[in-house]
Amino acid sequence: MGPISPRQPHRTGSSPAGRRRGPARLLGLLAVPFLAVGLLQAPGASAQDGPPAGSQDSPPDENYPFRDPELALDERIDDLLDRLTLDEKLSLLHQSQAAIPRLDIPYFKAGTEALHGVAWSNDVNGDWEQVLATEATVFPQAVGLASTWDPDLIENVGSAVGDELRAYNSIDPELWGLQTWAPVVDLLRDPRWGRNEEGYSEDPLLTGAISTAYGQGLSGDHPEYLKVAPVLKHYYGYNNEVDRSLNSSNLPPRVKREYAQAAFEPAISADAVTGVMASYNLVNGRPTHVDPSIDEVVRSWTDRDLYNVSDAWGPRALVEAQGYFDEHDEAYAALLKAGLDGFTVDGSDAGPTIEFLKSALDKGYLTVADVDESVRNVLSIRFRLGEFDPDGGPYGDIGAEALDRPEHRELNRKAADEALVLLDNANGTLPLDPGTTNDVAVVGPLHDTLFSDWYGGEMPYEVTALDGITERLGDDAEVTGVEALDRVRLQDTETGRYLTATGTGADDNVVASEDERAAASQWDVNEWMADYATLRNADTGTYLTGDGGVYHTASDEPGGWYVQQQFRMEEQDDGTYLIQYVGYDTNEDWWWIPEHYLTVSADGTVGTGSKADAARFEREVVSSGVDEAVAASADADAAVVVVGSQPFVYGREIHDRETLALGRSQQELVEAVTRANPNTVVVLETSYPTTEVDAETLLWTTHAGSETGNAIAGALFGDTNPAGRLTQTWYSGTEDLPSILDYDIINSDMTYMYYDGTPLYPFGHGLSYTTFEYSDLTTNGKAAGGNGRIRVSVDVTNTGDYAGDEVVQFYTSQQTSRDEVADKKLRDFERVSLEPGETTTVQFELRVPELAHWDVTRETWVVERSDYDLLVGASSADIRQEATVRVHGETIPPRNLTKLTRAKNFDGYSGIELVDESKERGTAVEGSDGAWVEFADAKLGRHASEFRARVAKGSEGTGSIEIRLDSPTGPLAGTASVESTGDVYEYVTVNASLSDASGTRDVYLVFDSDVRLSTFSIE
C-alpha cells in the first residue's frame, strides 16, 4: 500500500470502478489531512550538525561537486551529505521530501503505485476527475502477467510502465514520484488471500524470474542510472489480511529461507530493483518493520545501495497497533537501525518523523552516523534517477508523449493474449470456426464490462468481450449481448412496502415504498463470488451502498477503500430473504450491532439492525437473467458465457476470502446456457483460483486491462493459441486447506511442492489447440559433484495442426533426504513457439548448489548425497521426460546436542509459536501446556546427564520443560522447572538431571505452561 500523495485531501466514500470507474484513492487508516507541498522548508543549522554549507539567502551554486556527473557516485553523495543540516537530513527520510531551495534541491515524492501500469494517475489537486489528455496503459493484473511465463515480455511491459511513469513525473513531479512501489513478490501460498491478484506465483523461482524481469524493465538498461526506482513489496511472510498488523507469521528456519525470503533475493541480487518495503505483519513475533534481516540479509544480496521503506502507517503501527514499543522515538530508531530508510507515514507532513528522530538522537537511541547511513541510501537512488544531473540524466527527456503509445497498446494486447490459460477443452469446442459461426450469444455479467482494481489505473480505452467478438466477426455476423442478471422487487413482508431508491446522491436514502411498479423499486442482483452480491437499481443504474447504518444508491460501481456495496441475500426456510450488509464499515458508532441487516420501519425508513430485527423480503422476479441468456443462446451457433469476479467484491486488501466458489447466480447461468447450447464456451475472469465452474470448455484470464476483449476474441476464433500457464495450484475447494494463518507450507502440505491431494488444476497447467511431444531427454552425465553443473536438453515437437507456444518446465525431485523435501521443485522454464511439425531443442542448466536446502542441525545450506530425478514436462503434474542423476553431496550427521542448539531449529513441532527472543534480534520457541518440539536423530552418547536451557517466563507461577525420548509421550528423561522471570525477554539458565538417555534418539521437549525457550544443550 502506498501513501496519499502530497496533494490529496482526506476524503471518504466510495469510488467508482469498472467501465465508469473513477481513480482509486487511499482512505481509512491511511487517510491524512491535506498539507501543501513545500511545508517543510530547510530549517537553520542544527547545533548537532554544524552550520550549513551556504546560507539560506544566498543563491544556489550550480557548480557544487554533487552536481557533476563526471564524479563518482560516492563522491557526489559525500559532497551533498556534508552540505545538509541535521533537519534537512531527517526530512529526506520521510516519504514526502521537502525542497531545499538553498541547494536548489527539488521536492521528491517517494512511492508511486505501478503494479501493472501507473496507478492513481488522475488524482490531481484533490480533483478525482480526469484532467490529462491521455491516461496510462493498464496491463493485465500481476497474476495474469506471471501467467505468461514470459520474462522477456514482462521486461518490455516494465519498460513501458517506466516510460509512462516518467511521463507523468514530467507532468507533475509532486504527484508522481520516480520511486515506484512495485512489483509485489509476496508468494501466493494461499489463494484465499484478498490480494492474490497483486502477486505472481506460489513458487519462489517463478516469482523471482517475473519480478526480476519487471524490475529490469522499470529500471531501464543503463548500467548506472535508473529510469525509475522499483521497490519490492512486501518483506516478508505476508499472505493474509485478517488482523494483518497484529498477526505473526510462524516461519520455521527452512520455510523462512527456502521459501519466504527466496522470492525476494533474485530481483535484489540481479540489481533489478532498489529496495524492499516492509510488510504489516509480524514474523516470529517481531514486526517486519524492525526485522534485522532487512539490513543483515537483504542488503547482503547486492553490492548496490538499497533504499528500503516502510509500508503506509507502518512506523506508527509499532506503537499504536502492535504495542511493540511504548514511545514513537524508540520505535522510529529501531526501524531505521533495522535497515529501513524511508518513513511512509503522516502523508506530506514530515514534521512528526523529524521530531521523533530528533528525540531518538537526544535519548541515544540513534547516532548521527545511523542517520547518515540511511540518508546516503536515499540520496544514492535520487542521484541514480538523474535528479542532480544538469540534464536530468539519460531518462530525463521522457515526457508526456510516452503515454498510451501505439506500441504500448500492441504490447498490452500481446500481454493479454499470452496471459490466457485454456483450462479445459474436453469436447474440442475451441477454437470456433469464424467462417461458420455467424450467430453468437455473448452473455454474463462480464460480457460487456472491464474492471481495474485498487492498484490499477484508469483505462484509456476499453475493449470488452462483446466488443472484441463483434469486431472479430464483422458486420455480417449477429452478435447478441445479454448481461443475464435477475431483476427483482424486494417486498418487506411486514409492511408490504418495496425497497426503493430515491436518487443518486449520498443523502438520497433508500426507503421502503408502496409503489411496486416504479423502476426505482427494481434491482439487478449479481452474486459475484460465494454468496456476496451487489444490487444495482434499475432506475438509477447505481448500486445499493451501506454507509454507517443507512443506505443509498450513490455508487456507480463497487469500489473505494471501504467497499460498501456488498450484500448477502440470505434465504430463510419460508422462502423469504434477509439482506445482510457485508461491506466494510466506516462508522465506528454502529460497531455495536452484532450483524448488519436491513430493517424496515412502519413509516418505510430503511435502517440497520441485528438479525433478530431484520426485515424479511419476498423476492419477486421481474425478469430472469438465466431465461434471457438461454433465449439468446439456444439457437445460436455458439454461446460465450463471461463470468467471474469483481476486484472490489469478496476479497481485496484488508479482506480475505473464506471460499473460492463462483457465485451461485453465475453458476446457474453457466449450467443453464451449457444445457441449452452444447457449443458453449465459458470465459472466466478472476483474480484468483475459482471453483464451482461446471464447464467443459473453460478459458481463464485475470482482469487483463484494455485489450481483454480482443485477446478473448482472438483465442476463441483461433487467431491466437492460448499458452498461458497457472502460477498457483487451483485446489478443488477450501475444505481441506489449513488456516490461512498457517505459513509452514512444509508442515501443512501447501503449494504444489508439498500438496499430496488431487488439485482441480495443478501448478503449471494450461492446454493448447495443438499437441506437443517431448523426446530425447539427455543430460551431461549420470553423476555430479557438489559444485558441478547439471545440463539437460530435451526435444519438443509440435505434433498438431496449429502453431502454438509451449511452456517447457524443468523440475527436480530429491529421492532421499534426512528432512521432508518437496515432491517437485521448479528449477527453470522456457516458453517456445513452434509451427506445426517443427521441433526445437530446449536446454536447461542447473548449478548443483541450487539443489541445497537449509540444514537446521548445523544452520547451513546443504546439498545432500542422493539421487535426483530431473523432470521435464508441460506442468507439475504432466511430466513427459525424466532422467536421474547421482549427486555426490553431503550426508547430514546425527545432531550434536552437546553444542548449544537454538530451539527454533527443531525437526517437528506441535502447539508452539515462534517468538522474538529480544526486540532487536533472535527467535525463540514458546510453548503452552502439551506443546512440544522434536530434535530428531540426536546423538546422546553413552550417557547424557544434564539438560541446560535458556528460558523466560513472563507470567506468574512455575512451568516446566520435560525431556522425553522417541515421542512426545515417550520415556521421561528429565524435567526442568521454570520459575517466572517477570518478563518474556528476561532469560535465565535452568538445569535438569537426565537419566536413561543414551544412544541416538529422537529428543522431544514438552512444555507445561507458557515458557519461552531460546537455546539448550544436553551434556
CORQUIGI-V25997 format. One line per field, one symbol per residue. psi: psi as a letter, one per 20 degrees, with the letter a starting at -180 (. if undefined). A space follows every 10 residues. Layout:
psi=???
//
This chain:
psi=qrrqrhjpro qraqpqrbhj prqqqpachi qqqppqqjhn rprrqqhhjr qqmprhhqqq oijphijoii qqghgggggg hhiqrghggh hiiqhnoqqn hhjkprqppp opplglrprk jkmpkjoiqp iqhrrqporq qghgghihln hgghghghgg ggghghghhh gniigoqipp mqrpjpqlho iipikhihag riphggghgg hggghhgghr jqhgqpgrnq ppqporkokq holhihqpoo nqgghgghfg hhhhgghghj kirjaqpqrh rqplipphik piigghgghi iqiqpqnqrr rpighhhhgh ghkhqhqhhg ghghgghijq iponqkcjoi gggggghhhh ghijhqrhhg ghghhggghg hhghijhjqh jjrijijpah iiplqhhhgg hhggghgiip pogqlhjkhq qqohhiniop poqrijhkqq qaahkqapph rporgggggg hhhahiqoop pphlqppqqo pphgijrppp qjajqiinqq roqiniiphi jqpppoofqc kpqqopphgh jrqpppnkir qaljphrpar goojkprpoo prhjirqqop pkaqpioiij hhohpoqpqp rhjjppbpar hhjqqpppoo ogqphggggg hhhgjqhqpo oorbrpiipm papjorqhrj pqqghhghgg gghhhhoilp pppoorjrqp rkonphoppp qaojahjghh gggghhjjhq opjqqqjqpo qhaihjqaqi joinhghjlq rhhipjaorg prpjqprria qppprlpqrj riqqrhjaqp ppqqpppoja iqqrqpoppo rqpphqqhrp rqgqpphrrp pqpprpiqqq pppqppphhi iqrpoihjlr qpoqorpppo ppairhjmph qqrpqppmbr pprqqnihqp pphilrhrrp jrqprpgrig rqprppqapi qqqpnqlpoi ahophpppqp qqohrrapar opoqqhrija pohrppporp iipijoqrpq qpqqqkorao rpppopqorn pppfrrqp.
//
